[in-house]
């Protein structure tokens, strides 16, 4: 899709500039890893057992490692390479932890890491339709990101998404790397949080999720192991925990004292002890509670994310 700038009430085409070298894209991404993806940079060109990982990163929100590979040539298999790198990590966990500790001067332990949420990102100027179709499985811990650079000094990171599929990669492949990774790494979905007989909470979640996503086009729904997060760019706005007949909404970025709460329904949280900093909670048990929850969430959007 062409991109234009407005100049004297006319649309002037902005030309795309191909990023020729993988190293250019890698350096740019690593220098801005937190701003683009919200990840912590660990190391560049991490070599292990004849493999070389372009960028090793860590997702503090999910407590999991992220591998990033940059591609100029479009002839590679995203499935074969993706699962090979993930298998390398799962078979050498101690080496990855050591790399993290040496680079950050911290003491990360094996039990502090959620290996189930490990994933790999491929970044390139473009991908073939075959590569895009190859990731159309519900349980692939693989993401494709197209990077576009323009002559007005603008760059776009765009994740390629496929239509939702109920098919599992395990049903069509007997590859040993895929079998091993699939046993340990999981891509979470709504089905992991919502049981079939939880009709009331399912209705409430559908209602509030639509309203949250409608607040801002930048908001994305992310299914994690313990909660469903709603993020603006790389920042977590709120998290929802689905229970049998109600929802627990965790509002991130403010505490109870930082919100207008005329009905005094917000639950105070000792945020000094959690991973998100300032936080408070609210229980949603009916449709009216959804409206009040949105009243609270909108305040956070206006305070922190404009």
C-alpha positions in Angstrom: 0.0 0.0 0.0 1.5 3.4 -1.0 2.2 6.0 1.7 1.9 9.7 1.1 2.7 12.9 2.9 0.6 16.1 2.7 2.3 19.0 1.1 0.3 22.2 0.2 -2.9 20.2 0.3 -1.4 17.6 -2.2 -0.5 14.0 -1.6 3.2 13.4 -2.3 4.3 9.8 -2.5 6.9 8.6 0.0 9.3 6.2 -1.7 10.4 3.0 0.0 14.1 2.4 0.5 15.3 -1.2 0.7 17.5 -1.9 3.6 20.2 -3.8 1.7 22.2 -5.4 4.5 21.1 -7.6 7.3 23.6 -5.9 9.6 21.9 -2.5 9.0 18.6 -3.8 10.1 20.1 -5.7 13.0 22.0 -2.7 14.4 18.9 -0.5 14.1 16.7 -3.0 15.8 19.1 -3.8 18.6 19.6 -0.1 19.4 15.8 0.3 19.7 14.7 -3.1 20.9 12.7 -1.8 23.9 11.0 0.9 22.0 10.0 -1.4 19.1 9.2 -4.6 20.9 9.4 -3.9 24.6 12.2 -6.5 25.0 15.5 -6.3 26.9 18.6 -6.7 24.7 20.9 -9.4 25.8 23.5 -10.1 23.1 24.3 -9.9 19.5 25.8 -12.8 17.4 25.4 -15.3 20.2 27.2 -18.5 19.0 26.5 -22.0 20.3 27.1 -25.4 18.7 27.6 -24.2 15.2 24.6 -21.9 15.4 24.7 -18.2 15.5 21.8 -16.3 16.9 21.6 -12.8 15.5 19.9 -11.1 18.5 19.1 -12.7 21.8 16.5 -10.8 23.8 14.4 -11.3 27.0 10.7 -10.5 27.5 10.4 -9.2 31.1 6.6 -9.4 31.0 6.5 -13.1 30.2 9.9 -14.0 31.7 10.9 -15.7 28.5 13.7 -15.6 25.9 13.1 -14.2 22.4 15.4 -15.1 19.4 15.5 -12.5 16.6 16.8 -13.4 13.1 17.3 -11.0 10.2 16.8 -12.2 6.7 17.8 -10.8 3.3 17.3 -14.0 1.3 13.7 -15.1 1.0 14.5 -18.8 0.2 14.7 -20.1 3.8 12.1 -22.2 5.6 10.6 -20.3 8.6 9.4 -23.6 10.1 12.7 -25.6 9.8 14.9 -22.7 11.0 12.5 -21.5 13.6 12.2 -24.8 15.4 15.9 -25.5 15.0 16.7 -22.4 16.9 14.1 -23.0 19.6 15.3 -26.6 19.9 18.8 -25.3 20.4 17.7 -23.1 23.2 15.6 -25.8 25.0 18.5 -28.2 24.8 21.0 -25.7 26.2 19.1 -23.7 28.8 22.1 -23.3 31.0 24.1 -21.6 28.2 21.3 -19.1 27.6 21.0 -18.3 31.3 24.7 -17.9 31.6 24.7 -15.5 28.6 21.9 -13.4 30.2 23.7 -13.3 33.6 27.1 -12.3 32.1 25.6 -9.6 29.9 23.3 -8.1 32.5 25.3 -8.7 35.7 22.2 -10.3 37.2 21.5 -13.7 38.7 18.7 -15.2 36.6 17.9 -18.8 37.6 16.3 -21.6 35.6 13.1 -21.5 37.7 12.7 -17.7 37.0 12.2 -18.4 33.3 9.0 -19.4 31.6 10.3 -21.6 28.8 6.7 -22.3 27.5 6.5 -18.7 26.2 9.8 -18.8 24.2 9.5 -17.6 20.6 11.4 -16.6 17.6 11.0 -13.5 15.3 12.1 -13.3 11.7 12.6 -9.8 10.4 13.0 -9.0 6.7 12.1 -6.5 4.0 9.4 -8.9 2.7 8.3 -12.6 2.9 7.0 -14.9 0.2 3.4 -16.0 0.3 4.6 -19.5 1.0 6.4 -18.3 4.1 3.4 -16.5 5.3 1.1 -19.5 4.7 3.6 -21.7 6.6 2.9 -20.0 9.9 -0.9 -20.4 9.7 -1.1 -22.8 12.6 -2.6 -22.1 16.0 0.4 -23.2 18.0 3.4 -21.7 16.2 5.8 -19.7 18.5 7.1 -17.9 15.3 6.4 -14.3 14.2 7.2 -12.7 10.8 7.9 -9.0 10.8 8.3 -6.9 7.6 10.5 -3.9 7.9 9.9 -0.9 5.5 12.1 2.1 5.3 11.1 5.3 3.5 12.9 8.3 2.1 11.4 10.6 4.7 13.5 8.9 7.4 10.6 6.8 8.6 10.7 3.1 9.3 7.8 0.7 9.8 7.8 -2.6 11.7 4.7 -4.6 10.6 3.9 -8.0 12.0 2.4 -10.3 9.3 -0.7 -12.1 10.7 -2.5 -15.1 9.1 -6.1 -16.1 9.4 -6.9 -18.0 12.6 -6.5 -21.7 12.2 -7.5 -24.6 14.5 -4.9 -26.9 13.0 -1.8 -27.8 15.0 1.7 -28.1 13.4 2.0 -31.4 15.3 -0.7 -33.0 13.2 1.2 -32.6 9.9 4.9 -32.9 10.9 6.9 -35.7 12.5 10.1 -33.6 12.6 12.0 -34.2 15.8 12.7 -30.6 16.5 9.0 -29.7 16.1 8.0 -32.5 18.4 10.4 -31.5 21.1 9.7 -27.8 20.9 5.9 -28.4 20.8 6.1 -30.5 24.0 7.7 -27.6 25.9 6.7 -24.3 24.1 3.1 -23.3 23.9 1.3 -20.5 22.1 -1.6 -19.5 24.4 -5.1 -18.7 23.1 -8.5 -17.7 24.6 -9.3 -21.4 25.0 -6.5 -21.7 27.6 -8.3 -19.1 29.8 -11.9 -19.8 29.2 -13.6 -23.1 29.9 -16.5 -24.1 27.7 -19.1 -24.1 30.5 -18.1 -20.6 31.8 -20.9 -18.9 29.8 -21.3 -15.9 32.0 -17.6 -15.0 32.2 -17.3 -15.7 28.5 -20.0 -13.2 27.7 -18.4 -10.6 29.9 -15.0 -11.1 28.4 -16.4 -10.8 24.9 -18.1 -7.6 25.9 -15.2 -5.9 27.6 -12.5 -7.0 25.1 -14.5 -5.4 22.2 -14.8 -2.2 24.2 -11.1 -2.1 25.1 -9.9 -2.8 21.5 -12.3 0.0 20.3 -10.6 2.6 22.5 -7.5 2.9 20.4 -6.3 1.3 17.2 -2.9 0.8 18.8 -4.3 -1.6 21.5 -3.6 -5.3 21.0 -4.9 -8.4 22.7 -2.1 -10.7 24.0 -2.8 -14.2 25.4 -0.2 -15.1 28.0 0.2 -18.0 30.3 -1.5 -16.5 33.4 -3.6 -13.7 32.0 -4.9 -11.9 28.8 -3.1 -8.6 28.4 -4.1 -5.5 26.4 -1.1 -3.5 25.3 -0.6 -0.1 23.6 2.6 -0.5 21.6 4.9 -2.2 24.1 3.2 -1.1 27.3 0.7 -3.1 29.2 -2.6 -1.2 29.8 -4.5 -3.9 31.7 -4.7 -7.6 32.2 -7.8 -9.8 32.6 -8.1 -13.0 34.5 -11.2 -15.1 33.6 -12.9 -16.9 36.5 -15.9 -19.1 36.5 -18.6 -16.4 36.8 -16.6 -13.2 36.8 -13.5 -11.4 35.6 -10.7 -9.8 37.5 -9.3 -6.7 35.8 -5.8 -5.6 36.8 -5.2 -2.0 35.8 -1.5 -1.3 35.2 0.3 2.0 35.6 -1.8 3.6 38.3 -2.7 2.7 41.9 -6.2 3.1 43.5 -5.3 6.7 44.6 -4.5 7.6 41.0 -8.0 6.9 39.7 -11.4 8.6 40.0 -13.4 5.9 41.8 -16.8 7.5 42.9 -18.3 4.1 43.8 -15.2 3.0 45.7 -15.0 -0.3 43.9 -11.3 -0.4 43.0 -9.3 -2.9 45.0 -5.9 -1.6 46.3 -2.9 -3.7 45.4 0.5 -3.6 47.1 2.2 -2.9 43.9 5.7 -2.8 45.4 5.5 -6.6 45.4 4.4 -7.3 41.9 6.1 -7.1 38.5 4.1 -4.3 36.9 4.8 -1.4 39.3 1.7 0.6 40.2 -1.4 -1.5 39.9 -5.0 -1.9 41.2 -7.8 -4.4 40.5 -11.5 -4.4 39.8 -14.0 -7.3 39.8 -16.5 -7.6 36.9 -19.6 -9.7 37.6 -22.2 -8.2 35.3 -22.8 -5.8 32.4 -22.9 -2.7 34.6 -19.5 -3.6 35.9 -18.2 -3.6 32.4 -19.2 0.0 31.9 -17.5 1.0 35.2 -14.4 -0.9 34.2 -14.3 1.0 30.9 -14.6 4.3 32.9 -11.5 3.3 34.8 -9.5 2.1 31.8 -10.2 5.3 29.9 -8.6 7.2 32.7 -5.4 5.2 32.3 -5.4 5.8 28.6 -5.7 9.5 29.1 -3.1 9.7 31.8 -0.4 7.5 30.4 -0.8 6.6 26.8 -1.7 9.7 24.8 
